[in-house]
Amino acid sequence: MTYIGTQTITGTVTFEFVRNTALGIEYKLAGGHVSWAASGTYGGTCPVTGGPMEFDVSADSGDWGSLTVYVRGGYAGSGRFAKLNTTNRLVTVTCPEGTTTYPPDVNGFSLDDTSSLIVDDMLAGSTSGSNVIQSWFYSWNLHLEGVDTKLSVESLSSVDRVTYDDWLPNAGRDEKTPGNSLTIQAQLIEADGSAACARADSFKFELINVSNEKGMALNYPDSTKAQEDFDLHFDYAFIGPRDVMSADKLTLITEKGKQAIAQLFSYDWGAYGTLRVSAYMHYGKVIVGFLKGHTEITDITIPRRSNGSKIADKWKADHGVSGLDDLDDSEKDPIGDGDAGDGFPLYEEYRGFYENGRHIFGDPKRKDLFVFSAHQEFYPGIQLLARVTGLSIHYRLRGNEFDAANRVMNINRGSAPHLGFQQHALRIVRATAGASRSPIGPPKYADTTRISPQAYGFTTMTVGRRKEITNELHSTVAHELGHAVRIEHHGSTDKKKAVYTSKKRDNPITGRPEYEVKEDGIVVDPRYENDRPYPHEIKDTNYVGVWGGLHSGEDDCIMRYDVAFAYIPGPGTGSNIRYIIDGNERTGLALCDKQQDHPGGLNDVNRHPRPRYQNATVGNCKSQICVNDKYH
């Protein structure tokens, strides 16, 4: 028939890599999609239309590719076609005298690859050529897959909408149970960011430099059970049936495609590692993935971390410590004796601890202290110490969260950032007899604080018509633990065991009994504080306070003694006057910051009729606190 207008066949066909030859890379036809259409005019005046006819070419393996179109008489096509999608197969010519339809004048259009298609340069981005078959002209522009193809890596939102930027590692109920996860998607894209045409033979997800700290946190499980498994890895239960995972669970290879998804699981609160993702293309090239939006980042830190830190940027930002190093231990709250820090560097504060069955972080801005006790009656006293010192005290430790053998709270540490010493917890127990006592800290020296049975009770102080009733146990616990954080007594010169004897005689004038009282064999003059004689027998061993002794200084300080039976007035111990207190002493519920007592206190220099014990020899207890085992 006569040629009518313009008839075109356009489309995209895919070639598959066969082999490398001496001339270049050899390909065969793999599949594609083509479209036929007619257009133009006939005789200069009659418009021509036709089509489109759509052909999807299958990728029938085993044969050399051949794309051949036979449509004369309405035939749908031949060769390796999957389907023909059209009903409009005719060419329509519309003229003033009428409309005429013709079958398409396509008889044997062929794109044939039986002689091989070779790209001369293995690194070429594309190649083009042309050929003429039965008066039909065709051309091709073959794009070498992967030259401009890139691999973008990003995280997908989890059920709680947490993405890469905000993800923090969590541990599960034990070291074998995953905590939380991070889903990673790798996708092949073109240079403009659009989805790539290329397909990878496989994708490789690889974790390197993964932490393997003992346990799940610094103190859990205990050192006899803690293991050193990798803290971040893939898991068999969450991979596809065709995926392949390495024995150490750090490498995962997925099947072919344009994209792949992998799920990373955390098994430690301080887990970290680096993720590398690669796409292996069918012509031998490997495309290394980059973090979406950051083509320069191919080693993707998990969790998101900066400047070589092992701590998640998110955690640092949330706690206002983004500028601090992993080994920073510079907390100054409370200031104490000026020794900074609490013995736990920033990474250990971040990895955290277990307290009462729950994970907690350390406080990167306040000094942390751990106290273990099996007896809850000590808790209010521990709380009192926390209130008056400003320390962040963690005291609800269970037995499996405290290593009784060595008291070390950061026992589960390995290659992650840590300081060159161990940080200890305090331990407080009931004593069976004797006085309450504790060694002087810092905690490494204060093995066990013992609370006497005598501490269980209440003290009452009468001030005018007002009575102050205080639980002696709470103050005693806070006092003894104060020693464990290196706070000393207000002084040391009291007469703790003065031996008294009394000799009775009758006053010949009044007829009333009187007593000659001796203290350690020396006659003394016992009086009430208003200087009236004390007309009672005194015997046994009694506690006598002196100026600048253990009862001196601020009378509401927990570190001040409150057990004196009597006191000696004046700065020396030579006076024979003994002012009898008879139990009327204040029990401290605060912590002093000076040597002097507050106005109106028992030791106020302006107190009437006199201060009992005057200014403290030591005092200023807040300036003595030290919980860091690095010092002293």
C-alpha positions in Angstrom: 0.0 0.0 0.0 1.0 3.6 -0.3 3.0 5.1 2.5 0.8 7.3 4.6 1.9 10.1 6.8 4.5 9.2 9.5 4.6 6.0 11.4 6.8 5.6 14.5 7.8 3.0 16.9 9.3 4.3 20.2 10.1 2.7 23.5 12.6 1.5 26.0 14.3 -1.9 25.8 16.6 -3.4 28.4 19.8 -5.3 27.6 21.3 -7.8 30.0 25.0 -8.2 30.7 26.5 -11.4 29.1 30.3 -11.2 29.4 33.3 -9.1 29.1 35.1 -9.6 25.8 38.3 -8.2 24.2 36.2 -5.7 22.4 34.1 -4.6 25.3 31.0 -5.6 27.2 28.5 -7.9 25.4 24.7 -7.7 26.1 21.6 -9.5 25.0 18.0 -8.1 24.8 16.2 -8.7 28.1 12.9 -7.0 27.8 11.2 -3.6 27.3 8.2 -1.6 26.2 7.5 -0.2 22.7 4.7 1.9 21.3 3.5 2.3 17.6 1.7 5.4 16.4 0.8 7.1 13.0 0.7 10.9 12.5 1.1 13.6 9.9 -0.9 14.4 6.8 -1.8 12.7 3.5 -1.6 14.7 0.3 -0.9 17.8 2.2 -4.4 18.3 3.4 -5.7 15.1 5.1 -4.8 14.5 8.7 -3.4 11.0 9.6 -3.9 9.4 13.0 -3.3 5.9 14.4 -2.5 4.0 17.5 -1.1 3.9 19.9 -0.3 0.2 20.1 1.6 -0.8 23.2 3.9 -3.9 23.4 5.5 -5.2 26.6 8.5 -7.3 25.7 9.1 -10.3 28.0 12.6 -11.3 29.3 12.5 -14.9 28.1 15.8 -16.2 29.2 17.9 -18.6 27.1 17.5 -17.0 23.6 19.2 -14.1 22.1 16.9 -11.1 22.1 14.8 -10.2 19.1 12.2 -7.5 18.9 10.0 -7.9 15.8 6.7 -6.3 15.0 4.2 -7.6 12.4 1.0 -5.7 12.3 -0.2 -5.9 8.7 -3.8 -6.9 8.7 -4.1 -6.2 12.5 -1.6 -8.9 13.6 -0.6 -8.3 17.2 3.1 -9.1 17.1 5.7 -11.8 17.4 9.0 -12.7 19.0 9.1 -12.5 22.8 6.0 -10.4 23.5 4.1 -10.7 26.7 1.0 -8.7 25.6 -0.5 -6.2 23.2 -2.5 -3.4 24.9 -4.7 -1.6 22.3 -7.8 -1.9 20.2 -7.0 1.0 17.9 -4.8 -0.7 15.4 -5.8 1.2 12.2 -4.4 4.2 10.4 -7.2 6.8 9.9 -7.0 9.3 7.0 -9.6 12.1 7.2 -10.2 14.1 3.9 -13.1 16.4 2.8 -14.6 13.6 0.8 -14.6 11.1 3.6 -12.6 9.0 6.1 -10.6 6.0 5.1 -8.9 3.4 7.4 -5.9 1.3 6.6 -4.0 -1.3 8.4 -0.6 -0.2 9.6 2.1 -0.4 7.0 4.5 -2.2 9.3 5.8 -5.4 7.9 8.7 -6.8 9.8 10.1 -4.0 11.9 12.9 -5.7 13.9 15.5 -4.8 16.5 17.7 -7.9 16.4 20.5 -8.7 18.8 21.5 -12.1 17.4 24.8 -10.8 16.4 25.5 -9.3 19.8 25.5 -5.7 21.0 28.9 -4.6 22.3 29.7 -1.4 24.2 33.3 -0.5 23.2 34.2 1.2 26.5 33.4 -0.8 29.6 33.1 2.5 31.6 30.9 4.3 29.1 27.8 5.8 30.3 25.9 5.1 27.1 26.3 4.0 23.5 24.2 4.7 20.5 23.9 3.4 16.9 21.5 2.9 14.0 20.5 0.4 11.4 18.0 0.1 8.4 15.8 -2.9 8.1 13.4 -3.2 5.1 13.4 0.5 4.5 12.7 1.2 8.2 15.2 3.2 10.2 15.7 2.5 13.8 18.2 3.8 16.4 19.2 3.0 20.0 20.8 4.7 22.9 22.0 2.1 25.4 22.5 3.3 28.9 25.0 1.4 31.0 23.2 0.7 34.3 25.0 1.9 37.4 27.3 4.6 36.0 25.0 7.3 37.3 23.0 5.1 39.6 23.4 5.7 43.3 22.3 4.0 46.5 20.4 6.0 49.1 20.1 4.7 52.6 17.5 6.0 55.1 15.6 4.8 58.1 11.9 4.2 58.1 9.6 5.4 60.9 9.1 2.8 63.6 5.7 2.2 65.4 6.5 5.1 67.7 7.5 7.3 64.7 11.2 7.4 65.7 13.6 7.8 62.8 17.4 7.7 62.5 17.9 11.2 63.9 16.0 10.5 67.2 16.7 6.8 67.7 18.3 5.7 71.0 19.3 2.1 71.7 17.4 0.1 74.3 18.0 -3.3 75.7 15.4 -6.1 76.2 14.6 -8.1 79.2 17.9 -10.0 79.0 21.0 -10.1 76.8 19.5 -12.5 74.3 16.2 -10.5 73.8 16.3 -7.6 71.4 15.3 -4.2 72.8 14.2 -1.8 70.1 15.0 -1.8 66.4 15.9 0.6 63.6 14.5 -0.2 60.1 16.9 0.7 57.2 15.9 1.0 53.6 18.4 1.1 50.7 17.1 2.3 47.4 18.8 2.6 44.0 18.2 6.1 42.5 19.3 8.1 39.5 21.5 11.2 39.8 18.4 13.4 39.9 17.0 11.4 42.9 14.3 9.5 40.9 13.9 5.8 41.2 16.5 3.9 39.2 15.8 1.6 36.3 18.7 -0.6 37.3 18.3 -3.6 39.6 20.9 -5.0 41.9 21.7 -8.7 42.0 21.9 -8.3 45.8 22.3 -5.8 48.6 24.7 -6.2 51.5 24.1 -4.6 55.0 27.3 -4.7 57.1 27.9 -3.6 60.7 31.4 -2.8 61.7 33.0 -1.4 64.9 30.1 -2.7 66.9 30.2 -2.5 70.7 30.3 -5.7 72.8 30.2 -4.4 76.4 29.4 -6.9 79.2 25.8 -7.0 80.2 23.1 -4.6 79.2 24.0 -1.7 81.5 26.8 -0.8 83.8 25.5 -2.9 86.8 23.2 -5.4 85.1 23.3 -8.3 85.0 25.9 -8.9 87.7 29.4 -9.8 86.7 28.9 -13.5 87.1 26.2 -13.5 84.4 27.1 -10.7 82.1 28.3 -11.7 78.6 30.1 -9.8 75.9 27.9 -10.4 72.9 27.6 -7.8 70.1 25.3 -5.1 71.3 23.8 -4.3 67.8 23.1 -6.8 65.1 20.5 -8.4 62.8 18.3 -11.3 63.9 17.2 -14.5 62.3 13.6 -14.0 63.3 13.3 -10.8 61.2 15.0 -11.6 57.8 13.4 -12.8 54.6 13.5 -16.5 53.5 16.1 -15.8 50.8 18.2 -13.4 52.9 21.6 -14.7 54.1 23.1 -13.7 57.5 26.6 -14.3 58.8 27.2 -16.4 61.9 28.0 -13.3 63.9 24.8 -11.6 62.8 26.7 -8.5 61.6 26.3 -9.0 57.9 23.0 -9.5 55.9 22.8 -10.1 52.2 19.3 -9.7 50.6 17.9 -10.7 47.2 17.9 -8.8 44.0 15.8 -5.7 43.4 15.8 -2.0 43.2 15.6 -1.6 47.0 16.1 -3.6 50.2 15.1 -3.4 53.8 17.0 -4.6 56.9 16.1 -4.3 60.6 18.8 -3.6 63.2 18.2 -4.6 66.8 19.8 -3.2 70.0 20.7 -5.5 72.9 22.3 -2.8 75.1 21.5 0.7 76.4 24.8 1.9 75.1 25.0 0.0 71.8 26.8 1.5 68.9 28.2 0.6 65.6 28.7 1.7 62.0 26.6 0.6 59.0 27.8 0.1 55.5 25.4 -0.7 52.7 26.4 -1.9 49.2 24.5 -2.9 46.0 26.1 -5.6 43.8 25.1 -5.0 40.2 24.8 -7.8 37.6 27.7 -6.4 35.5 30.2 -6.6 38.4 30.1 -3.1 39.8 29.5 -2.4 43.5 27.6 0.8 44.5 28.3 2.0 48.0 25.3 3.5 49.8 25.2 6.9 51.4 23.0 8.4 54.1 20.1 10.1 52.4 20.7 13.8 52.0 24.4 13.3 52.8 26.3 11.9 49.9 29.6 12.3 51.8 28.5 9.9 54.6 28.9 6.2 53.5 29.9 5.0 57.0 26.6 5.5 58.8 26.9 5.7 62.6 24.2 3.8 64.6 22.8 5.6 66.5 23.4 9.0 64.9 26.6 10.2 66.4 29.1 13.1 65.7 32.8 13.7 66.1 33.7 10.2 66.9 31.5 10.0 69.9 29.9 6.7 71.0 26.9 8.7 72.5 23.8 9.4 70.4 23.5 13.1 69.4 19.8 12.9 70.4 20.7 12.0 74.0 23.3 14.7 74.3 20.9 17.3 72.9 18.1 16.2 75.3 20.5 16.6 78.3 22.1 19.8 77.2 25.6 18.3 76.9 26.2 18.3 73.1 29.6 19.9 73.5 31.0 17.4 76.0 33.4 14.6 75.3 32.5 10.9 76.1 35.0 10.9 79.0 33.8 14.1 80.5 33.3 13.9 84.2 33.0 17.6 85.1 29.8 17.8 87.1 30.1 20.6 89.7 26.7 20.2 91.4 27.0 20.0 94.3 30.4 21.8 94.4 31.5 20.0 97.6 35.2 20.0 98.1 35.9 21.2 94.6 36.7 17.8 93.2 34.6 17.6 90.0 32.6 14.7 88.8 31.1 11.5 90.3 33.4 8.9 88.8 31.1 8.1 85.9 32.2 9.6 82.6 29.5 10.9 80.2 29.3 7.6 78.2 28.6 5.7 81.4 26.0 8.2 82.4 24.4 7.6 78.9 24.6 3.8 79.0 23.1 3.9 82.4 22.2 1.6 85.3 19.4 -0.6 86.6 17.5 0.5 89.7 14.6 -1.5 91.1 14.2 -3.4 87.9 14.2 -0.4 85.6 16.8 1.2 83.5 17.9 4.7 84.5 20.4 7.2 83.0 23.0 9.0 85.1 22.7 12.7 85.5 25.3 14.4 83.4 24.9 17.7 85.3 24.6 16.5 88.9 26.8 14.1 90.8 25.4 10.6 91.1 25.7 8.4 94.2 24.5 4.8 94.6 23.5 3.4 98.0 22.4 -0.2 98.6 20.3 -1.4 101.5 18.1 -4.4 102.1 16.1 -2.4 104.7 13.5 0.1 103.6 13.4 1.8 107.0 16.7 3.5 105.9 15.2 5.0 102.8 13.9 8.3 104.5 17.4 8.9 105.9 18.9 8.4 102.5 16.3 10.8 101.0 17.3 13.3 103.7 20.9 13.1 102.7 19.9 13.6 99.0 17.9 16.7 100.0 20.5 18.4 102.2 23.5 17.6 99.9 22.0 18.1 96.5 23.4 14.7 95.3 21.4 12.6 92.9 21.2 9.4 95.1 19.9 6.1 93.7 19.0 3.8 96.6 16.3 1.4 95.4 18.8 -1.2 94.2 17.8 -4.8 94.1 20.3 -7.5 95.1 21.0 -8.5 91.5 21.7 -4.8 90.7 24.5 -4.5 93.3 27.7 -6.5 93.3 28.1 -7.2 97.0 31.6 -8.6 96.6 33.2 -5.4 95.4 30.4 -2.6 95.4 31.5 -1.4 91.9 28.7 0.2 90.0 30.4 0.3 86.6 31.5 -3.3 86.7 30.2 -4.2 83.2 32.6 -2.1 81.1 34.9 -3.1 78.4 36.3 -1.2 75.4 33.7 1.6 75.5 34.9 5.0 76.8 35.7 4.7 80.6 38.0 6.3 83.1 41.0 4.5 84.6 39.3 3.6 87.9 36.2 2.0 89.3 33.4 3.8 91.0 31.8 2.3 94.1 28.4 2.3 95.8 27.7 2.6 99.5 26.2 -0.1 101.6 24.2 0.4 104.7 23.2 -2.4 107.1 21.7 -2.9 110.6 24.3 -3.4 113.4 23.6 -6.0 116.0 25.3 -3.9 118.8 27.4 -0.9 119.4 27.2 2.6 118.1 26.3 3.6 114.5 29.4 4.2 112.4 30.7 4.6 108.9 34.2 5.0 107.4 35.2 8.3 105.9 34.7 8.4 102.1 34.9 8.8 99.2 32.9 5.6 98.5 35.8 3.4 97.7 37.0 3.6 101.3 33.5 3.4 102.9 32.7 -0.2 102.6 29.8 -0.6 105.0 27.8 1.9 107.1 26.3 0.4 110.2 23.2 1.7 112.0 22.9 0.9 115.7 19.8 -0.4 117.4 20.0 2.7 119.6 19.2 4.9 116.6 15.6 3.6 116.4 13.6 6.2 118.3 12.5 9.8 118.5 14.1 12.9 120.2 12.2 15.8 121.6 13.5 19.3 122.0 11.4 21.9 123.9 11.7 25.5 122.7 9.4 27.6 124.8 6.0 26.1 124.4 6.9 24.4 121.2 8.2 20.8 120.9 10.4 19.5 118.1 10.0 15.8 117.7 12.4 14.2 115.3 12.9 10.6 114.0 16.4 9.9 115.2 16.9 7.1 112.7 16.5 9.3 109.7 19.0 11.8 111.0 21.4 9.0 112.0 21.3 7.4 108.6 22.0 10.7 106.9 24.8 11.5 109.3 26.6 8.2 108.9 26.3 8.3 105.1 27.6 11.8 105.3 30.8 10.4 106.6 30.8 8.0 103.6 30.9 11.0 101.2 33.8 12.4 103.2 32.1 14.8 105.6 33.7 15.0 109.0 32.3 15.8 112.5 32.1 19.5 113.6 34.9 18.8 116.1 36.4 16.0 118.2 37.1 17.1 121.8 34.0 16.1 123.7 34.2 14.0 126.8 32.3 11.0 125.5 32.6 8.7 128.6 32.8 10.9 131.7 32.4 8.7 134.8 30.1 10.2 137.5 29.7 9.4 141.2 27.5 11.1 143.8 27.8 11.2 147.6 24.6 12.0 149.4 24.4 14.2 152.5 21.6 16.2 154.2 21.7 19.9 154.4 21.8 20.7 158.2 19.8 24.0 157.6 17.1 22.9 155.1 17.1 19.2 156.0 17.0 18.4 152.2 19.4 15.9 150.6 22.3 17.2 148.7 24.9 15.5 146.5 28.6 15.9 146.1 29.2 15.0 142.4 32.5 13.9 141.0 33.4 13.6 137.3 36.3 11.3 136.7 37.2 11.7 140.4 37.1 15.5 140.4 34.3 17.4 142.2 32.1 19.4 139.7 29.3 21.9 140.1 26.2 20.6 138.2 23.7 23.3 137.4 20.6 24.0 135.2 21.3 26.4 132.3 19.7 29.3 134.4 22.5 28.6 137.0 20.1 27.1 139.6 21.8 24.1 141.3 21.0 20.6 140.0 19.8 18.8 143.1 19.9 15.2 141.8 22.2 12.3 141.9 24.4 11.8 138.9 26.0 8.4 138.3 27.3 6.1 135.6 28.9 7.2 132.4 27.7 10.4 130.7 28.5 12.4 127.6 29.8 15.9 128.2 30.2 18.4 125.4 32.8 21.2 125.1 33.2 24.3 123.0 34.3 23.5 119.4 33.5 19.8 119.9 31.2 17.4 118.2 28.1 19.4 119.3 29.4 22.7 118.1 28.4 24.7 115.0 25.0 25.0 113.4 22.6 23.1 115.6 20.4 21.8 112.8 23.2 20.2 110.9 22.9 16.4 110.5 26.7 16.1 111.2 26.4 17.7 114.7 26.0 15.4 117.7 22.9 15.7 119.8 23.5 13.3 122.7 25.2 15.4 125.4 24.0 15.1 129.0 25.9 18.2 130.0 28.3 20.8 128.7 31.3 22.7 130.0 31.0 26.5 129.5 33.8 28.5 128.0 36.6 27.5 125.6 38.5 25.2 128.0 37.8 22.1 129.9 39.2 23.3 133.3 36.0 24.9 134.6 34.2 22.7 137.2 30.7 23.9 136.2 28.6 21.4 134.4 25.4 22.7 132.8 22.9 19.8 132.6 20.9 19.6 129.4 18.9 16.6 130.4 18.2 15.5 126.8 17.1 18.9 125.5 19.1 18.8 122.2 18.0 19.5 118.7 18.4 16.7 116.1 19.7 18.0 112.8 17.8 17.9 109.5 20.0 20.2 107.4 23.6 20.5 106.3 25.7 23.5 107.3 27.7 25.8 105.0 29.6 27.6 107.7 31.2 27.1 111.2 28.8 29.4 113.0 25.3 28.6 114.2 22.3 30.5 112.8 20.7 33.3 114.9 18.7 31.8 117.8 20.4 28.5 117.5 21.8 26.6 120.5 25.4 27.6 119.6 24.6 31.2 118.5 27.3 33.4 120.1 24.5 35.8 121.1 22.3 33.1 122.7 21.0 33.8 126.2 22.2 32.8 128.7 25.2 31.5 126.7 26.0 29.4 123.6 26.3 25.8 124.5 29.2 24.7 122.3 30.0 27.8 120.2 31.4 27.7 116.7 32.4 24.5 115.0 36.1 23.6 114.7 35.5 22.1 111.3 31.9 22.7 110.1 31.0 24.0 106.7 29.9 20.5 105.8 28.7 21.2 102.3 32.2 22.2 101.3 33.5 18.7 102.2 31.4 16.4 100.0 33.3 14.1 97.6 31.8 11.1 95.9 34.4 10.7 93.2 36.7 7.7 93.8 39.3 9.3 91.6 40.4 11.5 94.5 41.8 11.2 98.0 
